[in-house]
Amino acid sequence: MATYLDFESKIEKIQEEIVSAHAIANLDAVTKHQNELEKEVQKTFGSLSDFQKLQLARHPDRPYSLDYIRLLMDDAYEIHGDRAFRDDPAILCYIGWIKGQKTMLIGEQKGRGVKNKIKRNFGMPNPEGYRKALRAVKMAEKFDIPVLMLIDTPGAYPGLGAEERGQSEAIARNLFEFVSVKVPMVSIVIGEGGSGGALAIGVADKLAMMRYSVFAVISPEGCSAILWNDPTKVEAATKALKITAEDLLSHGLIDDVINEPLIGAHRDKQTAADVLKDYFLQSVKDLRELSEDEMLDQRYKRLTSVGAYSE
């Protein structure tokens, strides 16, 4: 059963009327309600607030990395473990083909249902997850395979065990190593990009965001707790943090916004996967036209241009 957010209540009602009209084979009513639905979608999703976009980024039906892997990859083979401690289910590494292009796909996975959420640690990777990602990227470099990274995490796991095993070092190591990887690298925020947990697989030649994804140094809940000690300030914090795709693009922090379906990727997963695939393949094609030195130089300049300062 589809899950509807508070601001989607009118859309939910129209959808129910369409189902009822189909049940009694009233084609005129179906056409009428479908026209109403199209207008309501344009009205509702044409003027979303930052907080509503945050809700969409966290939508329980939103496609996760494993959904995109199943929709995009042929002959997908999963790579497990960091060769040092264990396999971290919060990060997936798959090698396979995307429309004829051999690809190494790395994604953060939140999990659905209580059992899988616990298994995936709610999408919060441990150090061994980031080390597994680095191992996969190094393998891709060895065999000249482009890398696609899908970001979707509330943040790196802050538990005692993770800190004891070097959480910050594992994230920093990825940032350091990814800068000089000699194959095209594309990173896309598909849902929630949280702090260092997102940055660890966010160093790439191209960094893009899906239309209703977010990227933040801290969650709005954490921000409101620290600044105001008031949980009712979450909406204000969301707006102040400037975490939407449009905000980050305007500040030059990402390269592109990928236009997932207006009604949201969770309502049309195949179309969302198709636009993501097209963006990745076009990015790889463009990067392959550069020499290795040009690609690395462009990546370095892109990363060092982030931010602003005054003297």
CORDABEL-V485892 format. One record per helix or strand. SS is the DSSP state (H for helix, E for strand). FROM is the first residue (numbers start at 1). TO is the last residue. If there is no record, write none. Layout:
SS:FROM:TO
SS:FROM:TO
This chain:
H:6:23
H:27:45
H:50:57
H:65:72
E:74:78
E:91:98
E:101:108
H:113:119
H:121:123
H:127:142
E:146:153
H:160:164
H:167:178
E:185:194
H:195:199
E:206:210
E:214:216
H:220:227
H:231:241
E:244:244
H:245:250
E:256:258
H:265:267
H:269:288
H:292:304
